[in-house]
Amino acid sequence: MEAIGLGYLAAGIGAAFTVIGAGIGIGKLAAAAMEASGRQPEVAGEVRTSMIIAAALIEGATFFALAICIILANK
């Protein structure tokens, strides 16, 4: 296998781990937010806002990691 093929393989594996990690993180975040909303329904709006901000930060880090994978694959 050529070096470029290994680069693409490594980028694919890195992207897969990145997306899996982000999915797990956002899933745990949503579960905790739903539990908090269930326990105290009066603060559900504040919890939802905090959840959306945290999810955006997780997705931002995910997109950064995916960009690094693509850059390294094309190097």
C-alpha positions as CSV (number, residue, x, y, z in Angstrom):
1,M,0.0,0.0,0.0
2,E,1.3,3.4,-0.9
3,A,1.9,6.2,1.5
4,I,-1.0,8.3,0.1
5,G,-3.3,5.3,0.6
6,L,-2.3,5.0,4.2
7,G,-2.8,8.7,4.7
8,Y,-6.4,8.4,3.4
9,L,-7.0,5.4,5.6
10,A,-5.7,7.2,8.7
11,A,-7.8,10.3,7.9
12,G,-10.9,8.1,7.6
13,I,-10.2,6.3,10.9
14,G,-9.5,9.7,12.6
15,A,-12.7,11.2,11.2
16,A,-14.7,8.1,12.3
17,F,-13.4,8.4,15.9
18,T,-14.0,12.1,15.9
19,V,-17.6,11.7,14.8
20,I,-18.2,8.8,17.3
21,G,-16.8,10.9,20.1
22,A,-18.9,13.9,19.3
23,G,-22.0,11.8,19.0
24,I,-21.4,10.2,22.4
25,G,-20.6,13.7,23.9
26,I,-23.8,15.3,22.5
27,G,-25.8,12.3,23.5
28,K,-24.7,12.5,27.1
29,L,-25.2,16.3,27.1
30,A,-28.8,15.9,25.8
31,A,-29.5,13.2,28.4
32,A,-28.3,15.3,31.2
33,A,-30.3,18.3,29.9
34,M,-33.5,16.2,29.6
35,E,-33.0,14.9,33.2
36,A,-32.5,18.4,34.5
37,S,-35.6,19.6,32.7
38,G,-37.6,16.7,34.1
39,R,-36.5,17.5,37.7
40,Q,-37.0,21.2,37.5
41,P,-39.4,22.1,34.6
42,E,-39.3,25.8,35.5
43,V,-35.7,26.2,34.3
44,A,-36.1,24.1,31.2
45,G,-35.5,27.2,28.9
46,E,-32.2,28.0,30.6
47,V,-31.1,24.4,30.5
48,R,-32.0,24.2,26.8
49,T,-30.0,27.3,26.0
50,S,-27.0,26.0,27.9
51,M,-27.3,22.7,26.1
52,I,-27.4,24.3,22.7
53,I,-24.3,26.4,23.4
54,A,-22.4,23.3,24.7
55,A,-23.5,21.3,21.7
56,A,-22.2,24.0,19.4
57,L,-18.9,24.0,21.1
58,I,-18.6,20.2,20.8
59,E,-19.5,20.4,17.1
60,G,-17.0,23.2,16.6
61,A,-14.2,21.0,18.0
62,T,-15.5,18.2,15.8
63,F,-15.3,20.2,12.7
64,F,-11.8,21.4,13.6
65,A,-10.7,17.7,14.1
66,L,-12.3,16.7,10.8
67,A,-10.5,19.6,9.0
68,I,-7.2,18.4,10.4
69,C,-7.9,14.9,9.2
70,I,-8.6,16.2,5.7
71,I,-5.5,18.4,5.7
72,L,-3.3,15.5,6.8
73,A,-4.8,13.2,4.2
74,N,-3.9,15.6,1.4
75,K,-0.4,16.3,2.6
